[in-house]
């Protein structure tokens, strides 16, 4: 019998596509870090302005501008109407009620929309004062916690003892009101400036970190400076709970120090998502160190 010799397995031939293919170059990862101006913290003002303008419009009340000394007479029958008693405004003798702004002749109908209560105006003014305080006074760490607690305690004590009305009366019977157009007059320009500052103006100063290089532009109109990423040191400053958490939605201040001949030392203020960006930069620099050490191992 003729012995059967098993066939040797055929060696697969490399395909021409696999032989000619080369790995595509991987683009270097860049992490961009932008600081922001203090205008970024003014978003509650324009947000409340739009909200209170809408609520004031829905309130359904209008404001009449009358001369001083005008009296309210209740239950008066006015000639030319349906004879049902009404409340009327009686201007002093010899003085007329001025027509509303923009009214046509023969159209003396009040149309400045205003809320029936002053809560919207008080909250709106309070928000403006709070933002002014937050953007001009910096309390880091424990000091910011103490400041927030002190304001909350004082407010609760005044409310508990019912002192708000006497305080407002002592301030001259304070009654803060604004018509819907007044809220929009503040909210619309402020919103436009906030958009321009946050998404255009603030992006002209930056810190761009890659695995081998750091590019920096510290001021608008200045040139871009490139330095080695080896001596880069990034330090997150302690938080101000007012600024960075209540209004900044997780912003933070970043201290930047570079090595080498340039030896730059500066601050990037109000950086959004600072914790996430710092973690990504640290991972990138750590990967660079590992890749440099690998050939010598």
C-alpha positions, 0 to 999 in steps of 0.5 A, a space after each residue: 500500500 502506498 503510504 498517505 502523507 498528510 499535506 502540510 498546511 499552506 502558508 497564508 500569503 499576505 494580501 497586498 492591502 495588508 502589506 502596503 497599509 501603514 498605520 495612520 498618524 495619530 493627531 496629537 491631543 490638545 486641551 484648551 483652557 480659557 479663563 473668563 472675565 467677571 461678566 460671566 457671573 452676571 448670568 443670573 441677572 439677565 436670566 431673572 430679567 427675562 423671567 420677571 418680564 414674562 411673569 409681569 406680562 402675565 400678571 395682567 396689570 398696567 401702571 398709570 402715571 398720575 400727578 401728585 395729589 391724585 385720589 382714588 374714589 371708590 364706587 363712583 358712577 361715571 357718565 358714558 359707561 354702563 352705570 356700574 359703580 367703579 373706582 376712579 382716579 381723580 386728578 387735582 384741579 387744573 392738572 391732567 393725567 399724562 397719556 402713556 408713552 407712545 400713545 396715539 391721540 385719543 388713546 389714553 389707555 395705560 399700557 405699561 405692564 407692571 406686577 401687582 406686587 413688588 416681589 419681582 423688583 425686590 428680588 431683581 435688585 437683590 440679585 444685582 447687588 449680590 452679583 456686584 458683591 460676589 464679583 468684587 469681594 473674594 472669599 476663599 475656602 472657610 471664609 466663603 462658608 462663614 460669609 454665606 452662613 452669616 448672610 443666611 443667619 441674618 436673613 432668617 433672624 430678620 424674617 423670624 422677628 418680622 423686621 422686614 416691614 419696619 426695615 423697609 418703612 425705615 428706608 422710606 416705605 421702599 417699594 421696588 417695581 419695574 415694568 416688563 419693558 424695564 426688565 428687558 431693557 437690562 436683560 437683552 443688552 446684558 445677555 448680548 454682552 455675556 454671549 460676546 464675552 463668554 464665547 468670543 472675547 474670552 477665547 482670545 486668551 488661552 492655554 493650549 496643552 499638548 504632549 510636547 508643547 504648551 502654547 500661551 496667549 496672555 492678552 488680546 493683541 499679544 503674540 502666542 508663546 510656545 514653550 516646552 511642556 516638561 516643566 509645566 506646573 498647574 495649581 488649582 486655587 482654593 474655591 470661593 463658594 459664592 463665585 465658583 459654585 453658586 454663580 460659576 457652576 463649577 469654575 475655578 482659578 488656575 495658577 500656571 507656571 512654566 519651566 525653561 527660559 521663559 519661566 512664565 508665572 500667571 493666573 487664569 481666572 474663572 476656568 470652566 470645568 477646571 477639575 475635568 480639564 486638570 485631570 485630562 492634562 495630568 493624564 496626558 503629561 503622565 502618558 508622555 513621561 511613560 512613552 519617553 521612559 519606555 525605549 530605555 527600559 
